[in-house]
C-alpha cells in the first residue's frame, strides 16, 4: 500500500528490488563507478533483480 501511494504521489513507476539491502548496493555501485571499477551504471543493471512494479494512478496523482 505504501509503495503504491509513493508511486501515485510521484507520478512515476516504482520498482521493487529483490534485496532489502538495495540502498547499500546502490551506494556501492556509485562508489565503484567513481573509482573507475565500472564504466557506467548500465554495467551494474543486471546486479539488481526487480521483483515488483507499481504504476502510478494518474487520477490520484492529480490530487
Phi and psi restraints in degrees (range 20) as a CNS / XPLOR table:
assign (resid 1 and name C) (resid 2 and name N)
       (resid 2 and name CA) (resid 2 and name C) 1.0 -65.6 20.0 2
assign (resid 2 and name N) (resid 2 and name CA)
       (resid 2 and name C) (resid 3 and name N) 1.0 -38.6 20.0 2
assign (resid 2 and name C) (resid 3 and name N)
       (resid 3 and name CA) (resid 3 and name C) 1.0 -65.0 20.0 2
assign (resid 3 and name N) (resid 3 and name CA)
       (resid 3 and name C) (resid 4 and name N) 1.0 -40.1 20.0 2
assign (resid 3 and name C) (resid 4 and name N)
       (resid 4 and name CA) (resid 4 and name C) 1.0 -65.3 20.0 2
assign (resid 4 and name N) (resid 4 and name CA)
       (resid 4 and name C) (resid 5 and name N) 1.0 -41.0 20.0 2
assign (resid 4 and name C) (resid 5 and name N)
       (resid 5 and name CA) (resid 5 and name C) 1.0 -62.0 20.0 2
assign (resid 5 and name N) (resid 5 and name CA)
       (resid 5 and name C) (resid 6 and name N) 1.0 -41.9 20.0 2
assign (resid 5 and name C) (resid 6 and name N)
       (resid 6 and name CA) (resid 6 and name C) 1.0 -63.2 20.0 2
assign (resid 6 and name N) (resid 6 and name CA)
       (resid 6 and name C) (resid 7 and name N) 1.0 -43.4 20.0 2
assign (resid 6 and name C) (resid 7 and name N)
       (resid 7 and name CA) (resid 7 and name C) 1.0 -60.7 20.0 2
assign (resid 7 and name N) (resid 7 and name CA)
       (resid 7 and name C) (resid 8 and name N) 1.0 -43.5 20.0 2
assign (resid 7 and name C) (resid 8 and name N)
       (resid 8 and name CA) (resid 8 and name C) 1.0 -63.2 20.0 2
assign (resid 8 and name N) (resid 8 and name CA)
       (resid 8 and name C) (resid 9 and name N) 1.0 -43.9 20.0 2
assign (resid 8 and name C) (resid 9 and name N)
       (resid 9 and name CA) (resid 9 and name C) 1.0 -65.0 20.0 2
assign (resid 9 and name N) (resid 9 and name CA)
       (resid 9 and name C) (resid 10 and name N) 1.0 -41.1 20.0 2
assign (resid 9 and name C) (resid 10 and name N)
       (resid 10 and name CA) (resid 10 and name C) 1.0 -81.4 20.0 2
assign (resid 10 and name N) (resid 10 and name CA)
       (resid 10 and name C) (resid 11 and name N) 1.0 -20.9 20.0 2
assign (resid 10 and name C) (resid 11 and name N)
       (resid 11 and name CA) (resid 11 and name C) 1.0 69.5 20.0 2
assign (resid 11 and name N) (resid 11 and name CA)
       (resid 11 and name C) (resid 12 and name N) 1.0 28.3 20.0 2
assign (resid 11 and name C) (resid 12 and name N)
       (resid 12 and name CA) (resid 12 and name C) 1.0 -132.2 20.0 2
assign (resid 12 and name N) (resid 12 and name CA)
       (resid 12 and name C) (resid 13 and name N) 1.0 154.0 20.0 2
assign (resid 12 and name C) (resid 13 and name N)
       (resid 13 and name CA) (resid 13 and name C) 1.0 -67.2 20.0 2
assign (resid 13 and name N) (resid 13 and name CA)
       (resid 13 and name C) (resid 14 and name N) 1.0 137.6 20.0 2
assign (resid 13 and name C) (resid 14 and name N)
       (resid 14 and name CA) (resid 14 and name C) 1.0 -113.2 20.0 2
assign (resid 14 and name N) (resid 14 and name CA)
       (resid 14 and name C) (resid 15 and name N) 1.0 123.2 20.0 2
assign (resid 14 and name C) (resid 15 and name N)
       (resid 15 and name CA) (resid 15 and name C) 1.0 -98.0 20.0 2
assign (resid 15 and name N) (resid 15 and name CA)
       (resid 15 and name C) (resid 16 and name N) 1.0 137.1 20.0 2
assign (resid 15 and name C) (resid 16 and name N)
       (resid 16 and name CA) (resid 16 and name C) 1.0 -107.0 20.0 2
assign (resid 16 and name N) (resid 16 and name CA)
       (resid 16 and name C) (resid 17 and name N) 1.0 114.6 20.0 2
assign (resid 16 and name C) (resid 17 and name N)
       (resid 17 and name CA) (resid 17 and name C) 1.0 -77.6 20.0 2
assign (resid 17 and name N) (resid 17 and name CA)
       (resid 17 and name C) (resid 18 and name N) 1.0 155.0 20.0 2
assign (resid 17 and name C) (resid 18 and name N)
       (resid 18 and name CA) (resid 18 and name C) 1.0 -65.5 20.0 2
assign (resid 18 and name N) (resid 18 and name CA)
       (resid 18 and name C) (resid 19 and name N) 1.0 -41.2 20.0 2
assign (resid 18 and name C) (resid 19 and name N)
       (resid 19 and name CA) (resid 19 and name C) 1.0 -82.6 20.0 2
assign (resid 19 and name N) (resid 19 and name CA)
       (resid 19 and name C) (resid 20 and name N) 1.0 140.1 20.0 2
assign (resid 19 and name C) (resid 20 and name N)
       (resid 20 and name CA) (resid 20 and name C) 1.0 -80.0 20.0 2
assign (resid 20 and name N) (resid 20 and name CA)
       (resid 20 and name C) (resid 21 and name N) 1.0 -8.1 20.0 2
assign (resid 20 and name C) (resid 21 and name N)
       (resid 21 and name CA) (resid 21 and name C) 1.0 -105.4 20.0 2
assign (resid 21 and name N) (resid 21 and name CA)
       (resid 21 and name C) (resid 22 and name N) 1.0 28.6 20.0 2
assign (resid 21 and name C) (resid 22 and name N)
       (resid 22 and name CA) (resid 22 and name C) 1.0 -63.0 20.0 2
assign (resid 22 and name N) (resid 22 and name CA)
       (resid 22 and name C) (resid 23 and name N) 1.0 -31.4 20.0 2
assign (resid 22 and name C) (resid 23 and name N)
       (resid 23 and name CA) (resid 23 and name C) 1.0 -64.9 20.0 2
assign (resid 23 and name N) (resid 23 and name CA)
       (resid 23 and name C) (resid 24 and name N) 1.0 -44.6 20.0 2
assign (resid 23 and name C) (resid 24 and name N)
       (resid 24 and name CA) (resid 24 and name C) 1.0 -64.5 20.0 2
assign (resid 24 and name N) (resid 24 and name CA)
       (resid 24 and name C) (resid 25 and name N) 1.0 -40.0 20.0 2
assign (resid 24 and name C) (resid 25 and name N)
       (resid 25 and name CA) (resid 25 and name C) 1.0 -62.9 20.0 2
assign (resid 25 and name N) (resid 25 and name CA)
       (resid 25 and name C) (resid 26 and name N) 1.0 -42.0 20.0 2
assign (resid 25 and name C) (resid 26 and name N)
       (resid 26 and name CA) (resid 26 and name C) 1.0 -61.1 20.0 2
assign (resid 26 and name N) (resid 26 and name CA)
       (resid 26 and name C) (resid 27 and name N) 1.0 -41.6 20.0 2
assign (resid 26 and name C) (resid 27 and name N)
       (resid 27 and name CA) (resid 27 and name C) 1.0 -64.3 20.0 2
assign (resid 27 and name N) (resid 27 and name CA)
       (resid 27 and name C) (resid 28 and name N) 1.0 -39.7 20.0 2
assign (resid 27 and name C) (resid 28 and name N)
       (resid 28 and name CA) (resid 28 and name C) 1.0 -65.4 20.0 2
assign (resid 28 and name N) (resid 28 and name CA)
       (resid 28 and name C) (resid 29 and name N) 1.0 -38.9 20.0 2
assign (resid 28 and name C) (resid 29 and name N)
       (resid 29 and name CA) (resid 29 and name C) 1.0 -64.7 20.0 2
assign (resid 29 and name N) (resid 29 and name CA)
       (resid 29 and name C) (resid 30 and name N) 1.0 -43.1 20.0 2
assign (resid 29 and name C) (resid 30 and name N)
       (resid 30 and name CA) (resid 30 and name C) 1.0 -62.0 20.0 2
assign (resid 30 and name N) (resid 30 and name CA)
       (resid 30 and name C) (resid 31 and name N) 1.0 -42.5 20.0 2
assign (resid 30 and name C) (resid 31 and name N)
       (resid 31 and name CA) (resid 31 and name C) 1.0 -63.9 20.0 2
assign (resid 31 and name N) (resid 31 and name CA)
       (resid 31 and name C) (resid 32 and name N) 1.0 -41.4 20.0 2
assign (resid 31 and name C) (resid 32 and name N)
       (resid 32 and name CA) (resid 32 and name C) 1.0 -62.0 20.0 2
assign (resid 32 and name N) (resid 32 and name CA)
       (resid 32 and name C) (resid 33 and name N) 1.0 -39.0 20.0 2
assign (resid 32 and name C) (resid 33 and name N)
       (resid 33 and name CA) (resid 33 and name C) 1.0 -68.7 20.0 2
assign (resid 33 and name N) (resid 33 and name CA)
       (resid 33 and name C) (resid 34 and name N) 1.0 -41.5 20.0 2
assign (resid 33 and name C) (resid 34 and name N)
       (resid 34 and name CA) (resid 34 and name C) 1.0 -62.4 20.0 2
assign (resid 34 and name N) (resid 34 and name CA)
       (resid 34 and name C) (resid 35 and name N) 1.0 -33.6 20.0 2
assign (resid 34 and name C) (resid 35 and name N)
       (resid 35 and name CA) (resid 35 and name C) 1.0 -86.5 20.0 2
assign (resid 35 and name N) (resid 35 and name CA)
       (resid 35 and name C) (resid 36 and name N) 1.0 -4.0 20.0 2
assign (resid 35 and name C) (resid 36 and name N)
       (resid 36 and name CA) (resid 36 and name C) 1.0 84.7 20.0 2
assign (resid 36 and name N) (resid 36 and name CA)
       (resid 36 and name C) (resid 37 and name N) 1.0 11.2 20.0 2
assign (resid 36 and name C) (resid 37 and name N)
       (resid 37 and name CA) (resid 37 and name C) 1.0 -74.6 20.0 2
assign (resid 37 and name N) (resid 37 and name CA)
       (resid 37 and name C) (resid 38 and name N) 1.0 -26.2 20.0 2
assign (resid 37 and name C) (resid 38 and name N)
       (resid 38 and name CA) (resid 38 and name C) 1.0 -131.1 20.0 2
assign (resid 38 and name N) (resid 38 and name CA)
       (resid 38 and name C) (resid 39 and name N) 1.0 149.6 20.0 2
assign (resid 38 and name C) (resid 39 and name N)
       (resid 39 and name CA) (resid 39 and name C) 1.0 -87.2 20.0 2
assign (resid 39 and name N) (resid 39 and name CA)
       (resid 39 and name C) (resid 40 and name N) 1.0 -23.6 20.0 2
assign (resid 39 and name C) (resid 40 and name N)
       (resid 40 and name CA) (resid 40 and name C) 1.0 -155.9 20.0 2
assign (resid 40 and name N) (resid 40 and name CA)
       (resid 40 and name C) (resid 41 and name N) 1.0 163.9 20.0 2
assign (resid 40 and name C) (resid 41 and name N)
       (resid 41 and name CA) (resid 41 and name C) 1.0 -63.9 20.0 2
assign (resid 41 and name N) (resid 41 and name CA)
       (resid 41 and name C) (resid 42 and name N) 1.0 -26.2 20.0 2
assign (resid 41 and name C) (resid 42 and name N)
       (resid 42 and name CA) (resid 42 and name C) 1.0 -61.4 20.0 2
assign (resid 42 and name N) (resid 42 and name CA)
       (resid 42 and name C) (resid 43 and name N) 1.0 -30.5 20.0 2
assign (resid 42 and name C) (resid 43 and name N)
       (resid 43 and name CA) (resid 43 and name C) 1.0 -62.2 20.0 2
assign (resid 43 and name N) (resid 43 and name CA)
       (resid 43 and name C) (resid 44 and name N) 1.0 -33.6 20.0 2
assign (resid 43 and name C) (resid 44 and name N)
       (resid 44 and name CA) (resid 44 and name C) 1.0 -91.2 20.0 2
assign (resid 44 and name N) (resid 44 and name CA)
       (resid 44 and name C) (resid 45 and name N) 1.0 -4.9 20.0 2
assign (resid 44 and name C) (resid 45 and name N)
       (resid 45 and name CA) (resid 45 and name C) 1.0 -55.8 20.0 2
assign (resid 45 and name N) (resid 45 and name CA)
       (resid 45 and name C) (resid 46 and name N) 1.0 -36.5 20.0 2
assign (resid 45 and name C) (resid 46 and name N)
       (resid 46 and name CA) (resid 46 and name C) 1.0 -75.9 20.0 2
assign (resid 46 and name N) (resid 46 and name CA)
       (resid 46 and name C) (resid 47 and name N) 1.0 -9.4 20.0 2
assign (resid 46 and name C) (resid 47 and name N)
       (resid 47 and name CA) (resid 47 and name C) 1.0 -78.6 20.0 2
assign (resid 47 and name N) (resid 47 and name CA)
       (resid 47 and name C) (resid 48 and name N) 1.0 -20.3 20.0 2
assign (resid 47 and name C) (resid 48 and name N)
       (resid 48 and name CA) (resid 48 and name C) 1.0 -106.7 20.0 2
assign (resid 48 and name N) (resid 48 and name CA)
       (resid 48 and name C) (resid 49 and name N) 1.0 120.2 20.0 2
assign (resid 48 and name C) (resid 49 and name N)
       (resid 49 and name CA) (resid 49 and name C) 1.0 -100.0 20.0 2
assign (resid 49 and name N) (resid 49 and name CA)
       (resid 49 and name C) (resid 50 and name N) 1.0 123.2 20.0 2
assign (resid 49 and name C) (resid 50 and name N)
       (resid 50 and name CA) (resid 50 and name C) 1.0 -91.3 20.0 2
assign (resid 50 and name N) (resid 50 and name CA)
       (resid 50 and name C) (resid 51 and name N) 1.0 128.3 20.0 2
assign (resid 50 and name C) (resid 51 and name N)
       (resid 51 and name CA) (resid 51 and name C) 1.0 -109.6 20.0 2
assign (resid 51 and name N) (resid 51 and name CA)
       (resid 51 and name C) (resid 52 and name N) 1.0 -10.5 20.0 2
assign (resid 51 and name C) (resid 52 and name N)
       (resid 52 and name CA) (resid 52 and name C) 1.0 -159.7 20.0 2
assign (resid 52 and name N) (resid 52 and name CA)
       (resid 52 and name C) (resid 53 and name N) 1.0 161.5 20.0 2
assign (resid 52 and name C) (resid 53 and name N)
       (resid 53 and name CA) (resid 53 and name C) 1.0 -140.3 20.0 2
assign (resid 53 and name N) (resid 53 and name CA)
       (resid 53 and name C) (resid 54 and name N) 1.0 146.4 20.0 2
assign (resid 53 and name C) (resid 54 and name N)
       (resid 54 and name CA) (resid 54 and name C) 1.0 -126.9 20.0 2
assign (resid 54 and name N) (resid 54 and name CA)
       (resid 54 and name C) (resid 55 and name N) 1.0 120.3 20.0 2
assign (resid 54 and name C) (resid 55 and name N)
       (resid 55 and name CA) (resid 55 and name C) 1.0 -92.0 20.0 2
assign (resid 55 and name N) (resid 55 and name CA)
       (resid 55 and name C) (resid 56 and name N) 1.0 138.7 20.0 2
assign (resid 55 and name C) (resid 56 and name N)
       (resid 56 and name CA) (resid 56 and name C) 1.0 -70.7 20.0 2
assign (resid 56 and name N) (resid 56 and name CA)
       (resid 56 and name C) (resid 57 and name N) 1.0 144.8 20.0 2
assign (resid 56 and name C) (resid 57 and name N)
       (resid 57 and name CA) (resid 57 and name C) 1.0 -92.1 20.0 2
assign (resid 57 and name N) (resid 57 and name CA)
       (resid 57 and name C) (resid 58 and name N) 1.0 109.1 20.0 2
assign (resid 57 and name C) (resid 58 and name N)
       (resid 58 and name CA) (resid 58 and name C) 1.0 -64.5 20.0 2
assign (resid 58 and name N) (resid 58 and name CA)
       (resid 58 and name C) (resid 59 and name N) 1.0 -25.1 20.0 2
assign (resid 58 and name C) (resid 59 and name N)
       (resid 59 and name CA) (resid 59 and name C) 1.0 -66.9 20.0 2
assign (resid 59 and name N) (resid 59 and name CA)
       (resid 59 and name C) (resid 60 and name N) 1.0 -40.2 20.0 2
assign (resid 59 and name C) (resid 60 and name N)
       (resid 60 and name CA) (resid 60 and name C) 1.0 -75.3 20.0 2
assign (resid 60 and name N) (resid 60 and name CA)
       (resid 60 and name C) (resid 61 and name N) 1.0 -29.3 20.0 2
assign (resid 60 and name C) (resid 61 and name N)
       (resid 61 and name CA) (resid 61 and name C) 1.0 -64.7 20.0 2
assign (resid 61 and name N) (resid 61 and name CA)
       (resid 61 and name C) (resid 62 and name N) 1.0 -33.7 20.0 2
assign (resid 61 and name C) (resid 62 and name N)
       (resid 62 and name CA) (resid 62 and name C) 1.0 -70.8 20.0 2
assign (resid 62 and name N) (resid 62 and name CA)
       (resid 62 and name C) (resid 63 and name N) 1.0 -17.4 20.0 2
